[in-house]
């Protein structure tokens, strides 16, 4: 694996550090609720991801969590590298997948330019402050080959907030977007937006964005 060292060892923001600590605390509760079969809408998107690159592709799962989505892609023949802030999540994922798993901040991806044939970012960008979202997407664009597909899924809504969930007293940071807001952000960071769909799950409205690295 080619590692990009320049600028890699960046200090995390306080928000990233708190999100990391939160996920370390909720691993088992999170896995019990979420580490199962992909929802139908995600399977549809994942299948498009496979169709776009073929089964010999190497993709990055940005915010891979417990490895649920990564395992699906591996079962369909793709090589997957998973990154996540949480060492607890990565420890769980190691029992589920065979690919590389790395502790990494999506705002500072430790890979060379154009390292991957595609990217999957499901329920991860929503934990990045809006002030840093363009940088995170720019990093994803940097490590993708031109013409690669990125799928981003995040909660629809407005503003930013800290919220409890899974374990009482453990709060996570959320940034929510409207469709037009997300479309502008993706276009500004080097992606052409193809489809943008809406769905509903876990008592939340979700946006799913399929786009191509320009």
Buried (B, 14 or more C-beta within 10 A) or exposed (E): EEEBEEEEEEEBBEBBEBBBBBBBBBBBEBBEEEBEEBBEBBEBBBEBBBEBBEEEBBBBBBBBBBBBBBBBBBEEEBBBBBBBBBBBBBEBBEEBBEBEBBEBBBBBBBBBEBBBBBBBBBBBBBBBBBEBBBBBBBBBBBBBBEEBBBBBBBBBBEEBEEEEBBBEEBBBBBBBBEBEBBBEBBEEBBBEBEEBBEBEEEEBEBBBBBBBBE
